[in-house]
Amino acid sequence: MSYQHQYIDGTPIHFSLGKVVCVGRNYAEHAKELNNPVPSEPLLFIKPGSCTVPLAGGFAIPQDSGSVHYEAEIAVLIGKPLSRTPSEEEVLDAISGFAPALDLTLRDVQARLKEKAYPWEIAKSFDGAFVLAPFVPGDAIQDPRDIGIRLSINGETRQDGNSRDMLYPIVPLIQAICGHFSLQPGDVVSTGTPSGVGPLASGDQLQLELIGHSQFDSHVL
Ligand code: ZN
């Protein structure tokens, strides 16, 4: 499924969706809840753009692959090419938007893969595995070191985090990513999930927000 980037005011963005670069265990409390050690460098993986679906109108989850976990994350839209060793100013200048997103994970499948030290792709990159809300423009958020993200399910708050608690904050994280591979306009960086992850079920009603900036209602089909 294709998904055109869109700002919250409805303005379409004129580049197509690229890859989604994700980071695992970027909040110490979340690493702890899954009994994972805190990494000594960002733990990166990539979801293809093709697994991205819009949050609006509800989204489907796999029905026959074990538990499907939600991970609410702050997604950063890249609007200019970045590579090698960009300065903090270059990174800030390249940030085109911020949105809340769900990094969906087949947790049972991932556990089996982790046991064997195999790659996680099939647990993280299935069609529909990245659920993305519209972006607010990058300059709407003054300080990327203080962005709140909250997910409520069926009226109950499940995740309530802030980028100030990231082990690798947004700008240093993007700089670290560029040390491994370049970022292109249309790529998205998903910056890790705070604690409180858990399974989704059909019919769940969700509210996902970047606190003070944007708020969306959706549901699991
Ligand atoms: Zn994640």
Residues whose N, C-alpha, C, O or C-beta is under 5 A from the ligand:
A	BS01	ZN	V23 E71 D103 G192 T193
